[in-house]
Structures are given as C-alpha cells and as structure tokens.
Amino acid sequence: MVQETRFSLLSETVSAVQQRLDDHASTMEMISRRLEALDNNFKGLQVVFEERLPARRQHEDSVPQPGNNQETEVAYTFDAGPNAVMIARDRKAASLLLQRLLFHFPPNADTDLNSYIIGDKSILQDAGIKGKEDVDALPPPSEIKDNIPSHKFRGDVSYFICTRPGRGPVLLSDKSQALLNPETGLPK
C-alpha cells in the first residue's frame, strides 16, 4: 500500500513536470524563432553596412596614400549588443547617411516618423525629409549600380537615434550636480 502511494505520488509529480514542460514548449519555440529572426536582421544590417560603408581601418592604414583623394566620411562599429554605431565626419555626411539608412530601412507604414527618429530631429531637415512620404520617395543611393536590385528592409530597424557630440567633460563646482557618487563612483 505504501509502495503504491509513493508510486502514485511519483507518477503524479512526473506528470505535473511533463505538463509544465509541455506548457512552456511553445513559449520556448516562439523565443527561439524571435532570436533567429533578430539574428537574421542583424546579419542583414551588418551586410548592408559592410557593402555600403568603408571598413574600419587600423591607424597605419589611415595614413593618406599618394594619389588617393578619398577621405573617410562615416565610420561604424557595434556596441556590446547588436546596435550599430555610426559616426559621420560632418553634418552633410550625416544627412546623406540618414537618407541611405532610411532608404534601406524605412519604418513600417503604421510607425510615426517622430518615434522612428529619436533625438536631434533637425538632421531630417538637412536630409530633406519632412514626413514619411519623403522617406518613401527617397531615390536609391547613387552608389547602387543599375544592375543591382535595391532591397528594402521595412520595419527591421526599431528606431534611429541621432545626436551631436556634447561639450565634453565639465568640472563641476557644485558637487550636488554630479551624476556619480564621488565616494563610490556609482550612480546616485
């Protein structure tokens, strides 16, 4: 009798664990599909950057070569996650970069341009973009040859953050204005 009760309890426990695993299997499968889609989107973005932007060069390679009048307009890298960070040499290069990015990665039809471009929106004016209709009307970038089809990755980018360099480090006379605790170095 005791053995049957233990077997019954063990059987019920195993059944409960199996049910929980079955309940979470669809969630795990959905997470796996989303991670795979994110990885594919990231790889697509990286391919476009590698095709369209000059590769980062080591310091020795950045020395101008005789007869080479080209200057680097945009540099790119990736942060600790899947986020591309691009730095333009000047405002004109930044607006041309934004035009190319918006051409290849336009927002979804239901996305507001103000939530798609975050931060310094004045770059939109420099790029000649007043609304989503201007994004949709962007011509293919000049570097795309006629025989290369231009593919758009609509909705594959969540948003762009546009910013300008700040004024740099500032020595604060009022320590209460500091964002870090001076004793621990940790955020307040």
ZIVENHU-V698177 format. One record per residue. N is the residue number from 1. RES is the residue in one letter. SS is DSSP state (hx for helix, st for strand, lp for the rest). BURIAL is # if it has 9 or more other C-alpha atoms within 8 Angstrom, else .. Layout:
BEGIN
n = <N N>
res = <RES RES>
ss = <SS SS>
burial = <BURIAL BURIAL>
END
This chain:
BEGIN
n = <1 2 3 4 5 6 7 8 9 10 11 12 13 14 15 16 17 18 19 20 21 22 23 24 25 26 27 28 29 30 31 32 33 34 35 36 37 38 39 40 41 42 43 44 45 46 47 48 49 50 51 52 53 54 55 56 57 58 59 60 61 62 63 64 65 66 67 68 69 70 71 72 73 74 75 76 77 78 79 80 81 82 83 84 85 86 87 88 89 90 91 92 93 94 95 96 97 98 99 100 101 102 103 104 105 106 107 108 109 110 111 112 113 114 115 116 117 118 119 120 121 122 123 124 125 126 127 128 129 130 131 132 133 134 135 136 137 138 139 140 141 142 143 144 145 146 147 148 149 150 151 152 153 154 155 156 157 158 159 160 161 162 163 164 165 166 167 168 169 170 171 172 173 174 175 176 177 178 179 180 181 182 183 184 185 186 187 188>
res = <M V Q E T R F S L L S E T V S A V Q Q R L D D H A S T M E M I S R R L E A L D N N F K G L Q V V F E E R L P A R R Q H E D S V P Q P G N N Q E T E V A Y T F D A G P N A V M I A R D R K A A S L L L Q R L L F H F P P N A D T D L N S Y I I G D K S I L Q D A G I K G K E D V D A L P P P S E I K D N I P S H K F R G D V S Y F I C T R P G R G P V L L S D K S Q A L L N P E T G L P K>
ss = <lp hx hx hx hx hx hx hx hx hx hx hx hx hx hx hx hx hx hx hx hx hx hx hx hx hx hx hx hx hx hx hx hx hx hx hx hx hx hx hx hx hx hx hx hx hx hx hx hx hx hx hx lp lp lp lp lp lp hx hx hx hx lp lp lp lp lp lp lp lp lp lp lp st st st st st lp lp lp lp lp st st st st st lp lp hx hx hx hx hx hx hx hx hx hx hx hx hx hx lp lp lp lp lp lp lp lp hx hx hx hx st st st lp lp hx hx hx hx hx lp lp lp lp lp hx hx hx hx hx lp lp lp lp lp lp lp lp lp lp lp lp lp lp lp lp lp lp lp lp lp lp lp st st st lp lp lp lp lp lp lp lp lp lp lp lp hx hx hx lp lp st lp lp lp lp lp lp st lp>
burial = <. . . . . . . . . . . . . . . . . . . . . . . . . . . . . . . . . . . . . . . . # # . . . . . . . # . . # # . . . . . . . . . . . . . . . . . . . # # # . # . . . . . . . . . # # . . . # # # # # # # # # # # # # # # . . . . . # . . # # # . # # . # # # # # . # . . # . # # . . . . . . . . . . . . . . . . . # # # . # . . . . # . . . . . . . . . . . . . . . . . # # . . . . . . .>
END
